[in-house]
């Protein structure tokens, strides 16, 4: 049976990346002037071509994307945790003096604004109802059914959990990038696929002399009450700037002996490895400083398979050489 993937010729990794020959590379700013020149030289030098039939490409899950200029938000990373003592508590008091007949909430229960919390029977036989002044989670219960209470008695405490307050540790080197009002994407290990919206509210005037970090308070939207007090969080804080240029999906970038490279589709069934210089990474995208230009077709799925086949062929050539 014929192999799904037929390699016409393989450019040895050491030769491709270690001989001092540089593949013409177009930066994002000079792509228009350099892209054509680089492609001409590659067209005339196909030593590293991988030839794969279209049907085999589909069977192997190889997929390409045509590069375009990207505008990716600049961010910096910070770690922190959700703080309970920074939340705003709402203390519910009895509506009058009397006997606490019914306590309708329990510790940890979520309640909405206006929800009935307790029923008090006055000495005159009148029924009074205490209600929650705000939505939140019951974080303390101060009384029990049958207790004698008055207007000053605390029945329960409700803590607002939407938004939650988090505290981030901002590294000293990133301090000039953080200001109140910036948006942040909050993630936590408990929900690895979820992103919570946050906003930087304030930055502490003091720096921790040991860790060299500054505390920044961030407000975090928590509509489904999934975030909990004490959770550790990772934040990607948007600086308000963007990098403009060429970016590829992180899975497209492979590592070779001389650094990162990608596979560029040269024809219907031909692929070439091309060295690249990478920059920042954000949301699964990697900035490409050199090596690619808008219009290049890059393998974004199945690149690791191509690299594996390249390595196998290289090993085979080495064995034949000996």
N, C-alpha and C positions, 0 to 999 in steps of 0.2 A: 504494500500500500504506500502510495506516495505520501510524503510528509505534508502536513498542512502548511507548514512554513518552509519555503525553499530559499536558502541564503545563496545568492549568486556570488557575492564576494564580501569579505569582512575586513575592515580596517582594524589592525591590532590596536588595542587600547593604548598600549605603551607608545606605539607609533603615532596614533591619532592625537595624543595629548602630551607626549613627552619629547618630541623631536624639535621643538622650537618653532614649528610652523603655526602661525596664527590664522584662524579662520576669520575672514573679514567680518567685522561686527558693526552693526549700526545701533547707536544709542537712540533713545526716544527722541532726542532733540534734533538728530541729524539723519533720521531714518530716511527722509525723502531723498537725500543726496547720496547716501552710501549704500542703500539697500540694493539698488540695481547692480552696482559694481561687485558686491559680495556674491550675488547670485550667479553672475557670469562666471566667476572663478570656480564656484562649486559645480556648476553644470559641466565644466570641462574637467573636473577631477572627481570621478565617481567611485574612488577606491573603497570607500566605506559603505557603499550602497547595500541596503537590505531589500531584497525583492520579495514581496508577499502578494499572492493573488488576492483580489478583492473578496472572493468567497471565504478565503482563509482568514482575512482580516475580520470579517463579520463573525466567523466562528470563534475567533480568539478574543473578541470583544475589544478590538482596537478601534479607537475613535479619535478624530482630530477636531481641532477648532482653529478657525482663522483669527489671528491676533488683530486686535484693534487697540487704539489708545485707551488707556484706563485712567480713571480718576478715583483713587482709593483714599479714604480718609486716613489721616495720620493719627496714630494713637500711641499712648504709652501704657504699660501694664502696671497694675498695683494690686496688692493683696490686702485683705482686711477681714472683718467679720461683722455680723449683724449684732447690734447692741440692744439689750433690753432696757438698761437704765437710761437710754436716750429717748425712749418712747414716751409719749404723753399719756399719763393715766387719767381716768375719769372715775372719781369716787361717787358711788351711789349711796345717798343717805335715805333714811326712812322718811316717808311723807308726813309723819306725825307720830305722836306718842301712842303706844298701845302694845299689843301682843303680835309677834310675827307669826302669822298663821301659815303662810306659804312662802317658800324660797324657791323660785323657779329656775335658778341657774346653778351650774356646777363648775368647778375649776376646769379651765381649758375650753369651755364652751364658747362657740362663736355666737354673737348676738347682733341684731340690727338696731339702729336707732329707733327708739320708741317701744322696743320689746319690753314686755312685762317682766320685772325682776322679782318683785315680792308683793305680798298682800298683807296688810296690817289691819287688825281689828282694834278700834279705839275703845276706851272704857264706856263710851256712850253707845257702843254697838255699831258705829259707822265703819264702813269698809274703805280703806285707803290703798291705793296702788302706786308702787314705785316703779318707774320705767327707766330704761337705759337712755342717757342723754346723747349717746354717740355709739356708732358701730364699733366692734372690736372683739377681743378675746378676754374672757374672764380670767384674770391673773391672780385674784385673791378673793376669798370669801370670808367675811368678818363676823357673820352671825349664823344662828341656826334656828330652825322652826321651834316656836315656843318661847323664844327669848322676849324679854321686855325691852322695847326700843323707844327712842324719842327722835325728835327732829335732827339731832346732832349725831345719831348713831350711823356708823358706816355699815352697810349691808354687804357690798361687794365692790371690787375695783375692776374696771374694764380698761384694757390697754389697746390703743389703736395700732393695728398691724398693717395698715395700708394708707399711706406708705410706711415702710419700715425705715429705720435709721441704721446706716452702716458707717463704720469708721475704716478708712483706707490708710495704709502706711505708704506715704509717697516718698520714694527715694530722693535723697538730696539732689542728685544729678537731674531729676525730672521736675524739681520744684518750680523752675521758671516756666514750665509748660502747663501748670494747673492753675485755674482761676475759677471762682464761683460762677455757676451758670453752665459750665460745660456738661455735655451729655456723656453718659457712661453705659457700657454694656456689661451687665453683671451676670456672672455664671457661678455655679456651685456644683460640687461633686455629686450632690444628691440628685440633681436633675441635669445631667451632662448635655442634653440637647436643648435645654431651655435657656432663653436669654431674657433677663429682666431689665427693664428700663430704669436708669438711674440719673440723678442730677447732682453735681457737686454743689453743696450749699455753703460751706465755709471751709477755710484752711486755718489751722492752728498757727499762732504766732511763735510757737516754740518748736525746737528741734530736739529729738531724742539724741543725746550725746553718745550713746552706745551704739544704737542701730543706724544713726544718721538718717532718720526718717522723720517726716512731719505728718501729723494726723490731719486727715481731711474728712469732713462729714459729708455723707452722700445720702440723698433721699431715694428710696428704691420702691417702685410700684410693686405691689403684692396683692393683686385683686383676688387670686384664688387661695390666699393664705398658705401658699406652699413653702415660703421661706420661714424659717424658725429662728428664734433667738439663739445666739451663740454660733450659728453656722459660719464657717469660713467661706469667703467669697473671693473671686478673681474679677477684677474690673479692667476693661479696656476703655480708657478715658480719651474722648475725642478732643484733640487740641484745637480743632477748627480749621486746620490746614489740610491740604491734600497733596499727594504726589501724583504727577501727571506723566504718563509714559506707557510703556509696554509691561503688562503683567500676565502671568500664566498661572494656571492651577498648580498647587504644590505637588500634586501627584505626577505632573509632567516632568519635573526636574529630577534627574538621576545623578548619582555621584560616581565619578570615575577616578582613576589614579591621579589625574591632574586637576580635579575639581568637578563642578557641576556641568551637566550637559542635558540637552533635550533631543528628541527625534523630530526632524522636520520632514514632512511629506513632500517629495520632489516630483512625483508623478502618481498615476493611478495605483501603481503597485511598488513604488520605490520610496525608501526612507533613508535619511542620513543623520548620523549623530552630529550635533553641533555644540561646541563648548559655549557656555554663557557665563556672564558675571551677574550674580544675583544681589538684590538689595533687601529692602524691608519686606516683611511678611504680614498679611492682614487678612483675616476671614478666609483662609485657604488659598489666597492669592500671593504670588511671589513677584516682586518687582524685578524686572530684567534690565540691568544697566547697559550691558553690551551683549551682542550675539544674535539678537532677534530684531525684527522690524515689523510694523503693521503690515498685514497681508501674508505673513508666513503662516503656513499650516503646521501646527504642532500637535503631536500625539499627546492627548490628555488622559486617555484611558488605555491601558495595555502597554504603557511605556516600560514597565518593569519586565514584562514578558519579552519585549524586544531586547532589553539589556541582558536578560538571562540567555537568550539564544545567541546573542553576540559573544557572551562569555564562554558558552559551550563550544562555539565554533573556534574561538581563540585557543581554547585548550586543545581542541583537535588539531589545529595547525601546529601548535607547539610539539605535540606528540609525533606528528609526521616529520617534523623537522629533525627530531632526534632519531 
